[in-house]
Amino acid sequence: MGLHAQLKEALLRPAIIVVIGFRFGDPYIRETFDLALRSNRDLKVVCCLRRAPKREASLRRLMKDFPS
């Protein structure tokens, strides 16, 4: 099983996912997380960054759409 398939499986289970340094610039990964957060209310994503994302950044939109 490939890494993308493993990620999708993990995102569909109740889980806490810790993301370190990734700013969700990759459209495929961003859409995968967006869909998972909409589908799985038991999913929590903790994003660890050195600085806040820029106003127009994709990560900023995800943070706005899913504040918790």
C-alpha positions in Angstrom: 0.0 0.0 0.0 1.4 3.4 -1.0 1.9 6.4 1.3 -1.2 8.3 0.0 -3.4 5.3 0.6 -2.0 5.0 4.1 -2.6 8.6 4.8 -6.3 8.4 3.5 -6.9 5.4 5.8 -5.5 7.2 8.8 -7.5 10.3 8.1 -10.8 8.3 8.0 -10.3 6.9 11.6 -10.7 8.8 14.8 -7.2 10.2 15.2 -5.0 13.1 16.1 -2.6 13.8 13.3 0.4 16.0 14.1 1.8 17.8 11.1 5.2 19.4 11.5 6.4 22.1 9.1 4.1 21.2 6.2 2.1 24.2 4.9 -0.4 22.3 2.7 0.9 23.8 -0.5 0.4 20.5 -2.4 -3.2 20.6 -3.8 -3.7 16.8 -3.6 -2.7 16.6 0.1 -4.7 19.7 0.9 -7.8 18.4 -0.7 -7.3 15.0 1.0 -7.2 16.7 4.4 -10.1 19.0 3.6 -12.3 16.0 2.6 -11.2 14.0 5.7 -11.9 16.9 8.1 -15.4 17.3 6.5 -16.1 13.6 6.7 -14.6 12.6 10.0 -15.7 14.7 13.0 -13.4 12.7 15.2 -10.3 13.8 13.3 -8.1 16.4 14.9 -5.1 18.0 13.1 -2.3 19.7 15.1 -0.1 21.8 12.8 3.3 22.9 14.2 4.8 25.8 12.3 7.6 28.4 13.0 5.4 31.3 11.9 1.7 31.9 11.0 0.8 31.2 7.4 0.3 34.2 5.1 -3.2 35.6 4.6 -3.5 34.1 1.1 -2.0 30.7 2.0 -4.0 27.5 1.6 -3.2 26.5 5.2 -4.9 29.7 6.4 -8.1 28.8 4.6 -8.0 25.3 6.2 -7.5 26.9 9.6 -10.5 29.2 9.0 -12.7 26.4 7.8 -11.8 24.1 10.7 -10.9 26.2 13.7 -10.9 23.4 16.2 
